Amino acid sequence: MGTPIFYYFDNGQVDEFLAYRTTGEGEEVQLVSSASNPSYLYAPVIRVQKMPSVLDEKTAFHDKFMAIEVENIPSLVKVGAYKTLFEEPPLPLFAFKEGGEWIVGTFARIDDYEEASIFFYARAKEEPSGFLRYSYDKITETTYVKRTDEPGFHYIKVVKLTKPHPLVDF
């Protein structure tokens, strides 16, 4: 809706690159001074001198995305993974606690305009973590895993937020 959103984690350390890779037991992420190890992917750390005032922290967003609850996690997988049919990466899932239960959801567009995105979500009893593993052959059999190297499955990254998503209208 015209406002960039930044997700962040403040760990107090700054370096030149964020190095990351998927390992057998999850993900490995670290800040490093050089991009010299080819077994990692690197994202540069940009030190911004001054942010535009429009990006100052806001206490509330007035425009929010509509939310649609789907029946279960497999239904949510169908929303988040449809892009893989077009050889694009799946949409990430966002998870947060709301009223004592976990909400797991993803933003998906319903047409060609970004403003038409909807937050599709499902309620979950177990705490989401790592990746959601699924197979098109057995779409109803989804589970959260830390490994992404098991053949025959697809994986969707789960991003856990510390509080409910500020752009979602429940």
Buried (B, 14 or more C-beta within 10 A) or exposed (E): EEEEEEEEEEEEEEEBBBBEEBEEEBEEEEEBEEBEEEEBEBEEEEEEEEEEEEEEEEEEBEEBBEBEBBEEBBBBBEBBBEEBEEEEEBBBBBBBBBEEEBBBBBBBEEEEEEEEBBBBBBBBEEEBEBBBBBBEEEEEEBEBBBBBEEEEBBBBBBEBEEEBBEBBEE
